[in-house]
C-alpha cells in the first residue's frame, strides 16, 4: 500500500466486526509497534492486549462508556514507565514516555490500516480504573487505549472531521511568522 496511502486510509473507527485477527496479521502490527523510535531507544513501554469480554466491558465503563471499544476483538492499552524514560526533552518536557507511547501507537495504527484493520485513539479514560481492571502497578502510567479490529463499515463517513488544513497553512520556512504561509 505504501505509507502515505496507509496514512490517508487510517480513520478513527467506532464500529467493529466480530472477526478474529489472524496471528500473522497481529504479529505484523505488533512488530511495527516494536520498531517505533523512542527517546534514546529506551523503549519504556508495554502494550497490554485485552481480549477477555468482561475486561473489555469494564474498560468501556472506565472510558466514558464508549461502547464500541468492546466490539473489537482486542483492546490495546499503552503503558509507560516514567522512571525508565528519557528524562529531558527540549527543555520543557520532563520525560519522554507520553511521546514514546504516542509514536508506538502511531506505528501500530498505521500498520493496522495497512492490514485492513481499524483503531481509535482513546484518551478519555479514568487511569485509576484502567489500572485496577488490568492490575497495572502504580509506577506505570497508562497513556492510551485503542480498539483493534476489522471495521464494521458504519464509521467511514467523510465529513468535516476528515478535512485537513493545506500544507501552506501549517508549514513555515526558516522562522515563525504570524499569518505567514509563504516561503
Buried (B, 14 or more C-beta within 10 A) or exposed (E): EEEEEBBEBBBBBBBBBEEEBEEEBBEBBBEBBEEBEBBEEBBBBBBBEBEEEEBBEBBBBBBEEBEBBBBBBBBBBBBBBBEBBBBEBEEEBEBBBBBBBBBBBBBBBBBBBBBEBBBBBBEEBBEEBBBEBBEBEEEBBBBBBBBBBBBBEEBEEEEEEEEEEEEEEEEEEEEEEEEEEEE
